Amino acid sequence: MAGDILYFLHRHFRAVFLIGATVGVMTLGLMVRGVLGLLFSVSTGGGAG
């Protein structure tokens, strides 16, 4: 089972890497956006948003 997964990852490394990078960037963007939203809402007394 693990061997099949490793073989697939090795065979399609570029596609897996691109998909992983895209998902990672999107997740980071959402996290940063959420943190910034919290910071701005706190610093402005909850008026922004």
Contact map, one row per residue, 1 for C-alpha under 8 A:
1111100000000000000000000000000000000000000000000
1111110000000000000000000000000000000000000000000
1111111000000000000000000000000000000000000000000
1111111100000000000000000000000000000000000000000
1111111110000000000000000000000000000000000000000
0111111111000000000000000000000000000000000000000
0011111111100000000000000000000000000000000000000
0001111111111000000000000000000000000000000000000
0000111111111001000000000000000000000000000000000
0000011111111000000000000000000000000000000000000
0000001111111000000000000000000000000000000000000
0000000111111111000000000000000000000000000000000
0000000111111111100000000000000000000000000000000
0000000000011111110000000000000000000000000000000
0000000000011111111000000000000000000000000000000
0000000010011111111100000000000000000000000000000
0000000000001111111110000000000000000000000000000
0000000000000111111111000000000000000000000000000
0000000000000011111111100000000000000000000000000
0000000000000001111111110000000000000000000000000
0000000000000000111111111000000000000000000000000
0000000000000000011111111100000000000000000000000
0000000000000000001111111110000000000000000000000
0000000000000000000111111111000000000000000000000
0000000000000000000011111111100000000000000000000
0000000000000000000001111111110000000000000000000
0000000000000000000000111111111000000000000000000
0000000000000000000000011111111100000000000000000
0000000000000000000000001111111110000000000000000
0000000000000000000000000111111111000000000000000
0000000000000000000000000011111111100000000000000
0000000000000000000000000001111111110000000000000
0000000000000000000000000000111111111000000000000
0000000000000000000000000000011111111100000000000
0000000000000000000000000000001111111110000000000
0000000000000000000000000000000111111111000000000
0000000000000000000000000000000011111111100000001
0000000000000000000000000000000001111111110000000
0000000000000000000000000000000000111111111000000
0000000000000000000000000000000000011111111101010
0000000000000000000000000000000000001111111111111
0000000000000000000000000000000000000111111111000
0000000000000000000000000000000000000011111111000
0000000000000000000000000000000000000001111111110
0000000000000000000000000000000000000000111111110
0000000000000000000000000000000000000001111111111
0000000000000000000000000000000000000000100111111
0000000000000000000000000000000000000001100111111
0000000000000000000000000000000000001000100001111
